[in-house]
Amino acid sequence: MSKTVYPLIIVWGMLLLTIVGVSLLAFWALSNPNYAAIKPPLNKNVPIWCYGALVLSCAAGCLLISKSLESEK
C-alpha cells in the first residue's frame, strides 16, 4: 500500500466516529425528554406548512449540493 492510504483511513475513521457520536447524542437527547431545557408546547397539532417548509428546504439543499458536485467534474 502507498503511504497516502493511511491518512485517508484516519480521515474516514474520524468522520465515521463523528457521525456515530452525534447520532448517539441525538438519540440520547430525544429519548430523555426530562433532560430537555425547553419544554415542548402543549399543542400537538403541527401545521401542514411546517412539513412543507421542511421538505422544500431539504430538497433545495440536495439540489445545491448536487449542482456543486456536478460543477467540480
PAKOLDO-394082 format. One record per residue (C-alpha): residue number from 0; y, z, x. Coordinates in steps of 0.1 Angstrom, whole numbers, plus 5000, padded with zeros to 4 digits. Last residue first. Layout:
N
<atom pos="NUM" py="Y" pz="Z" px="X"/>
...
% end
This chain:
73
<atom pos="72" py="5175" pz="4874" px="4837"/>
<atom pos="71" py="5202" pz="4901" px="4835"/>
<atom pos="70" py="5217" pz="4886" px="4804"/>
<atom pos="69" py="5184" pz="4891" px="4785"/>
<atom pos="68" py="5184" pz="4929" px="4793"/>
<atom pos="67" py="5220" pz="4933" px="4781"/>
<atom pos="66" py="5212" pz="4915" px="4749"/>
<atom pos="65" py="5181" pz="4936" px="4743"/>
<atom pos="64" py="5200" pz="4968" px="4749"/>
<atom pos="63" py="5228" pz="4958" px="4726"/>
<atom pos="62" py="5204" pz="4947" px="4699"/>
<atom pos="61" py="5185" pz="4980" px="4701"/>
<atom pos="60" py="5217" pz="5000" px="4698"/>
<atom pos="59" py="5228" pz="4980" px="4668"/>
<atom pos="58" py="5195" pz="4985" px="4651"/>
<atom pos="57" py="5196" pz="5023" px="4657"/>
<atom pos="56" py="5232" pz="5024" px="4644"/>
<atom pos="55" py="5223" pz="5004" px="4613"/>
<atom pos="54" py="5192" pz="5025" px="4605"/>
<atom pos="53" py="5212" pz="5058" px="4609"/>
<atom pos="52" py="5241" pz="5046" px="4588"/>
<atom pos="51" py="5217" pz="5035" px="4561"/>
<atom pos="50" py="5199" pz="5069" px="4561"/>
<atom pos="49" py="5233" pz="5086" px="4558"/>
<atom pos="48" py="5243" pz="5062" px="4531"/>
<atom pos="47" py="5214" pz="5074" px="4510"/>
<atom pos="46" py="5230" pz="5108" px="4506"/>
<atom pos="45" py="5209" pz="5138" px="4517"/>
<atom pos="44" py="5197" pz="5161" px="4490"/>
<atom pos="43" py="5186" pz="5195" px="4504"/>
<atom pos="42" py="5219" pz="5212" px="4497"/>
<atom pos="41" py="5216" pz="5247" px="4512"/>
<atom pos="40" py="5231" pz="5237" px="4544"/>
<atom pos="39" py="5212" pz="5244" px="4576"/>
<atom pos="38" py="5222" pz="5275" px="4596"/>
<atom pos="37" py="5238" pz="5268" px="4629"/>
<atom pos="36" py="5226" pz="5290" px="4658"/>
<atom pos="35" py="5190" pz="5277" px="4655"/>
<atom pos="34" py="5164" pz="5302" px="4667"/>
<atom pos="33" py="5152" pz="5311" px="4632"/>
<atom pos="32" py="5142" pz="5275" px="4626"/>
<atom pos="31" py="5115" pz="5276" px="4653"/>
<atom pos="30" py="5095" pz="5244" px="4649"/>
<atom pos="29" py="5125" pz="5222" px="4654"/>
<atom pos="28" py="5136" pz="5240" px="4686"/>
<atom pos="27" py="5100" pz="5239" px="4700"/>
<atom pos="26" py="5096" pz="5202" px="4692"/>
<atom pos="25" py="5130" pz="5194" px="4708"/>
<atom pos="24" py="5121" pz="5214" px="4740"/>
<atom pos="23" py="5087" pz="5197" px="4741"/>
<atom pos="22" py="5102" pz="5163" px="4738"/>
<atom pos="21" py="5129" pz="5170" px="4764"/>
<atom pos="20" py="5102" pz="5181" px="4788"/>
<atom pos="19" py="5079" pz="5151" px="4781"/>
<atom pos="18" py="5108" pz="5127" px="4787"/>
<atom pos="17" py="5119" pz="5144" px="4818"/>
<atom pos="16" py="5084" pz="5146" px="4832"/>
<atom pos="15" py="5079" pz="5109" px="4826"/>
<atom pos="14" py="5111" pz="5100" px="4843"/>
<atom pos="13" py="5102" pz="5122" px="4872"/>
<atom pos="12" py="5069" pz="5105" px="4875"/>
<atom pos="11" py="5084" pz="5071" px="4872"/>
<atom pos="10" py="5109" pz="5079" px="4900"/>
<atom pos="9" py="5082" pz="5095" px="4922"/>
<atom pos="8" py="5058" pz="5066" px="4917"/>
<atom pos="7" py="5087" pz="5042" px="4926"/>
<atom pos="6" py="5094" pz="5062" px="4958"/>
<atom pos="5" py="5057" pz="5059" px="4967"/>
<atom pos="4" py="5055" pz="5021" px="4962"/>
<atom pos="3" py="5081" pz="5012" px="4988"/>
<atom pos="2" py="5060" pz="5022" px="5017"/>
<atom pos="1" py="5035" pz="4994" px="5011"/>
<atom pos="0" py="5000" pz="5000" px="5000"/>
% end
